[in-house]
Amino acid sequence: MSSDSFELPSFAKVNWLLRVLGKRPDGFHELCTIFQTVSLCDRIRFEPADDLTLECSAPAIPTDGTNLILRAANLLRERYGVRSGARLVLEKHIPAPGGLGGGSSNAATALLGLAVLWDLEVGFPALTEIGASLGSDVPFFFYGGTALGSGRGELIEPLPDFEQKYMMIVTPAIAVPTSAAFGGLNLLPLTKNDPESILELCRKAGREFKDGRQVPANDFERSIFATFPEIERVRDRLVEHGADLALLSGSGASVFAVFEKEETRQATLKALGNETDWRMFAVATVSRDEYRRALGRAWRLFPISF
Ligand code: C5P
């Protein structure tokens, strides 16, 4: 193994708030969301190589050109005329799909890692532009911590870190197709004057969340719970065992919970041990500083101040 090889974590996210506000002319939906990085993470190994290849520890994850990691790599290669390849090895822990942003996080980490490996002068605007072209959630992963997402989710404004130590993520064995989840909301098209007032509304929600006046909520819950009662059962069991909050993440199928005490979280993990089809993870929030430190090697080359 070359000494130029290195490894980066690729963290999962949950959404403290997810409001879907209306349909846009481009087919996407206008969102107001509050993202949060959590400690559950994949790991990506970057090794110099002549060819570009991807390997993954999880057989169900495609390692061909459809994988967001390779799509990110190919976009960088085209844009910066890179001739070198890379051997990329993905150690997968984040359930996919799961509403935890695993694929988007992998794409963001791949862009950062490859820019280091190939020694590219990529500025933050280019990074976020390439990221947004790969997926609406990708730009958030250049920030980490707690952040407001508007537009289709790609316009990010950092918020003060919101810390929770005793969290749990439960992912039942259900694949929720994201585009169908949006379609299932049956929202009206936005009118011309909406975007400006929506951004203001979204910023207000961000301020109120900081002050504790905006309670966590997810607009997908009603339709997703109706279509997949098993996901609602996850939420109900978490609440029944003493979670202070249990909420769908993204369009699911993961539900995340917050506990006041470690003992309650441990007791819940134990009590749900008989649910053999559910994957369970004890996690904590990852602040923006912790996030940037964990991606240290990449951040040294991308000193972004905000
Ligand atoms: O951007 P991303 O690739 O994650 O989106 C996946 C699908 O989810 C889109 O093709 C679209 O159908 C839907 N979507 C949406 N509005 C958003 C984000 C995603 O309708 N803001």
Boltz pocket constraint, residues with backbone or C-beta under 6 A from the ligand:
constraints:
  - pocket:
      binder: B
      contacts: [[A, 27], [A, 28], [A, 29], [A, 30], [A, 31], [A, 132], [A, 134], [A, 135], [A, 136], [A, 137], [A, 151], [A, 152], [A, 153], [A, 178], [A, 179], [A, 180], [A, 182]]
      max_distance: 6.0
